[in-house]
Amino acid sequence: MSATVNEQDPRVQTAHSLAEYLAAALRADLDVDPSARALLVVSGGSTPKPLFAALRDKPLDWSRVDITLADERWVSEDADDSNARFVREHLLSGAASAATFHPLTNAEAEPEDGCTEVSARIAALPWPASALILGMGGDGHTASLFPDGDRLQEALTSADCCVPMRAPSVPQARITLSLERLRQTRRTVLHLTGTDKQAVLSRALSDVEAASELPIRAFLSAPLALYWAP
């Protein structure tokens, strides 16, 4: 039996609105040049699930769309907590199955060993991205830019495409796009749910000294579309 979707749920409504926005953005960028490709950078976690369900059947030329992740746990692609698995299961179906997905992992045992290859592969995608969808944790992290990350400052300042990341607050090693690479996008979206996230964002907006404590602040000085639901 399939689950029933409550279309009146504000989180579902927000997801549908964001899906319309993203589909229009991708379509507009693809229409500029019939030979061009468009890049969509997405995030994992539970928040994007209704968004992916709303976006995957939007009418556009998905065969010309590349999709990658803002960050990833350094786990196998079939692991339960793999962002790549989440994207394949919830976004790359229906019309969107024609898109090309580019994971952020490889066969190396550690992200420090695999990062160079991943960086080169991801840097070769058609940047700037059409859109970047960011989430945010309760600690103010976005992508894998954790306040207690061992390479946070490197990720915030490096010209490299990707940076390995480990943090005491999370169990697995990670890989993340650097701030410079994340900023290479025509449109940045922050997609949040819950009053707790609203409170964190309010603090980030008001506390100019919190750039390292609340890494989301690194994105608040540039144009940013906020999609939030309680």
Sequence and secondary structure as in RCSB ss.txt:
>XXXX:A:sequence
MSATVNEQDPRVQTAHSLAEYLAAALRADLDVDPSARALLVVSGGSTPKPLFAALRDKPLDWSRVDITLADERWV
SEDADDSNARFVREHLLSGAASAATFHPLTNAEAEPEDGCTEVSARIAALPWPASALILGMGGDGHTASLFPDGD
RLQEALTSADCCVPMRAPSVPQARITLSLERLRQTRRTVLHLTGTDKQAVLSRALSDVEAASELPIRAFLSAPLA
LYWAP
>XXXX:A:secstr
      TT HHHHHHHHHHHHHHHHHHHHHHH TT  EEEEE  SSTTHHHHHHHTT SS GGGEEEEESEEESS
 TTSTT HHHHHHHHTSSGGGGGSEEE S  S SSHHHHHHHHHHHHHTS SSBSEEEE   TTS BTTB TT T
THHHHHH  SSEEEE  TTSSS EEEE HHHHT BS EEEEEESHHHHHHHHHHHH TT TTTSGGGGGTTS  E
EEEE 
